Amino acid sequence: MRIPRVHLPVALQSGAEHELPPGAVDHLVRVLRLPVGRELRVFDGQGQEFNATLAEAGKRGARVLVHDAVRATCSSPLRVTLAQALARGEKMDWIIQKATELGVAAIQPIQTERTEVRLGEERSERRMAHWRGVVIGACEQCGRADVPALESPLPLSDWLARVLMVPMPFDQVRLFLDPEAGSDFGSASGEPRSLIVAVGPEGGFSARELALFAHARFAGRRLGPRVLRTETAGIAMLAIAQSRWGDLGTGG
């Protein structure tokens, strides 16, 4: 039987007891009906993972007892930042979930000129809380002990300004997906350890945005002969990148 995994956003150490988050209590105790003493895995989101047992379970909550540390091996050697144009409803959830499963290091939702989704401050906070839950759930499912950074939505121009403030490492590649680009994604040379890729909305990036990318030292790349939807493009890109420069297909 598969061992359930739970994210605990605290410093973990052998012998300590911790309260389970409400969502974990609902799933483990009320849905799965796990008994006290059931073996679990807990991870801190920073790369540490421990064996644990369910020490207490009741109407008021549940606690776990942390045991010995285990080796966490799911972090990708390729650090990918996915800048994703906001997509509607479940499409954005799907992108975030699958990007997490494919080892993305950071996710930056972006607002572009042709993005149809508009988030006010209050709605943005609600969506961020929801997306964080999607990220945690994906990590618990896929075996990651590190939780990718999920940044607050930004206009594309503001995000690119932030990127420009950080010196570009020699092993970093900056790309944006463009079905009309003259080069394929797989033609990127070298062995990058850091990859930043921007994915636009269904209508693509505007001419002004293409100029902003050029100023920020981003190159346009196409994924192939077919035009992919925004919820497909980033995931396809991650699969290609992890297969070529990361750990997809390595067997761990």
C-alpha positions in Angstrom: 0.0 0.0 0.0 1.3 3.4 -0.9 2.5 5.5 2.1 0.6 8.8 2.3 2.7 12.0 2.2 1.9 15.2 4.0 3.5 18.7 3.7 4.2 20.3 7.1 5.6 23.9 6.6 7.7 23.7 9.8 11.2 22.7 10.8 11.1 18.9 11.1 13.3 16.8 13.3 13.2 13.2 14.6 11.2 12.7 17.8 9.0 15.8 17.4 5.2 15.9 17.2 3.2 18.2 15.0 -0.4 19.1 14.4 -1.6 18.2 10.9 -3.0 21.0 8.8 -6.9 20.9 8.5 -6.8 19.8 4.8 -4.6 16.8 5.7 -6.8 15.9 8.6 -9.8 15.9 6.3 -8.1 13.7 3.8 -6.2 11.3 6.0 -8.6 10.9 9.0 -12.1 11.6 7.6 -11.7 10.4 4.0 -9.1 7.6 4.2 -10.0 6.8 7.8 -6.4 6.0 8.7 -5.9 4.5 12.2 -3.5 5.8 14.9 -0.1 4.2 14.3 -0.4 4.3 10.5 2.9 5.0 8.7 3.2 8.3 6.9 5.8 10.5 5.2 6.1 14.2 6.1 8.2 16.8 4.2 9.0 20.4 4.9 8.9 21.8 1.3 12.7 22.6 1.5 13.9 19.2 0.5 13.7 17.3 3.8 11.5 14.3 4.3 10.9 12.0 7.3 9.1 8.8 8.2 6.3 9.4 10.6 3.3 7.8 12.2 -0.2 9.1 13.0 0.1 9.6 16.7 -3.4 11.0 17.4 -6.6 11.4 15.5 -9.9 12.8 16.7 -12.7 15.3 16.1 -10.5 18.2 17.1 -7.6 17.4 14.8 -4.7 15.0 14.4 -1.0 14.8 15.3 2.0 13.0 13.7 5.1 11.7 15.4 8.3 12.3 13.3 10.8 9.5 13.1 14.0 9.1 11.0 14.9 11.2 7.9 14.7 9.6 4.5 16.7 10.6 1.4 14.6 12.8 -0.9 15.7 12.4 -4.5 12.9 14.2 -6.6 14.5 17.6 -7.0 15.4 18.3 -10.6 19.0 19.4 -11.4 17.5 21.8 -13.9 16.0 24.9 -12.3 13.0 26.0 -14.5 11.0 29.1 -13.9 7.7 29.0 -15.8 6.1 32.4 -16.5 2.6 31.5 -17.5 0.0 33.9 -18.9 -3.1 33.7 -16.7 -5.6 31.1 -18.0 -9.2 30.7 -17.0 -10.4 28.5 -14.1 -9.4 24.9 -14.2 -6.9 25.5 -17.0 -4.6 27.4 -14.7 -5.1 24.8 -12.0 -4.1 22.1 -14.5 -1.0 24.0 -15.6 0.2 24.6 -12.0 -0.4 21.0 -11.0 1.3 19.4 -14.0 4.2 21.9 -13.9 4.8 20.9 -10.3 4.8 17.2 -11.2 7.3 17.9 -13.9 9.8 19.5 -11.5 9.3 23.2 -12.1 11.3 25.3 -9.6 9.1 28.5 -9.7 5.8 29.5 -11.3 5.2 33.2 -12.1 1.6 34.0 -13.4 1.7 36.9 -15.7 -0.8 39.4 -17.1 -0.2 40.2 -20.8 -1.9 42.5 -23.2 -4.0 39.7 -24.7 -4.8 37.9 -21.4 -8.5 37.6 -20.9 -8.3 36.9 -17.2 -8.3 40.0 -15.0 -7.7 39.6 -11.2 -8.4 42.3 -8.7 -6.5 42.4 -5.4 -9.1 40.4 -3.4 -9.7 37.8 -6.2 -5.9 37.5 -6.7 -5.4 36.6 -3.0 -8.1 34.0 -3.2 -6.7 32.5 -6.3 -3.2 32.4 -4.8 -4.5 30.6 -1.7 -6.2 28.1 -4.0 -3.1 27.6 -6.3 -0.9 27.0 -3.2 -3.2 24.2 -2.3 -2.8 22.8 -5.8 1.0 23.0 -5.6 1.0 21.2 -2.2 -1.3 18.5 -3.4 0.8 17.9 -6.5 4.0 17.6 -4.3 2.3 15.2 -2.0 1.2 13.0 -4.9 4.3 13.0 -7.0 7.0 12.5 -4.3 8.6 16.0 -4.3 10.0 17.1 -0.9 10.7 20.6 -2.3 7.8 22.9 -3.0 8.2 25.2 -6.0 7.9 28.9 -5.5 4.5 30.3 -6.5 4.7 34.1 -7.1 1.9 36.6 -7.1 0.6 37.6 -10.6 2.4 40.4 -12.3 2.1 42.4 -15.5 4.6 41.0 -18.0 6.5 44.3 -18.1 6.9 44.4 -14.3 8.1 40.8 -14.2 10.6 41.4 -17.0 11.9 44.5 -15.1 12.5 42.2 -12.1 14.3 39.7 -14.2 16.6 42.4 -15.6 17.5 43.4 -12.0 19.2 40.0 -11.5 22.5 39.4 -13.2 22.1 36.6 -15.8 24.2 33.5 -14.9 26.4 32.0 -17.6 24.4 28.8 -17.5 20.9 30.4 -17.7 18.8 30.4 -20.9 15.8 32.8 -21.3 13.1 31.9 -23.8 9.6 32.7 -24.7 7.4 30.3 -26.7 6.4 31.7 -30.2 4.9 29.4 -32.9 6.3 31.8 -35.5 9.9 31.8 -34.2 12.6 30.7 -36.6 14.2 28.2 -34.2 12.9 25.1 -32.3 12.9 24.9 -28.5 15.2 21.9 -28.7 17.8 23.9 -30.6 19.0 25.8 -27.5 22.7 25.2 -27.2 24.8 24.3 -24.2 23.8 22.6 -21.0 21.7 25.1 -19.1 21.2 24.6 -15.4 18.7 27.5 -15.2 15.9 28.0 -17.6 13.3 30.8 -17.7 10.4 30.3 -20.2 7.5 32.6 -20.8 4.2 31.2 -22.2 1.7 33.6 -23.6 -2.1 33.6 -23.8 -4.2 32.1 -26.6 -3.7 35.2 -28.7 0.0 35.2 -28.3 2.3 38.1 -27.3 1.9 41.5 -28.8 4.6 43.3 -30.9 5.4 45.6 -27.9 5.8 42.5 -25.7 8.2 40.9 -28.2 10.3 44.0 -28.0 10.4 43.8 -24.2 11.5 40.2 -24.4 14.4 41.1 -26.7 15.5 43.9 -24.3 15.5 41.3 -21.5 17.7 38.9 -23.5 14.9 36.4 -24.2 14.9 34.4 -27.4 11.8 33.1 -29.2 11.4 29.4 -29.8 8.6 27.3 -31.3 7.8 23.8 -30.0 7.0 22.2 -33.3 4.8 22.3 -36.4 1.5 22.6 -34.5 0.2 25.6 -32.5 -0.5 24.4 -28.9 -2.9 25.9 -26.5 -1.6 27.9 -23.6 -2.4 25.1 -21.1 -0.5 22.6 -23.3 2.5 24.6 -24.4 4.2 25.1 -21.0 3.7 21.5 -20.0 5.1 20.2 -23.3 8.1 22.6 -22.9 8.8 21.3 -19.4 8.7 17.7 -20.6 11.2 18.5 -23.4 13.5 20.5 -21.1 13.5 17.9 -18.3 14.1 15.1 -20.8 17.1 16.9 -22.4 18.7 18.8 -19.5 16.9 17.5 -16.3 15.9 14.2 -14.9 12.9 13.0 -16.9 13.6 9.5 -18.2 16.6 8.9 -16.0 14.9 6.5 -13.7 15.9 8.5 -10.6 
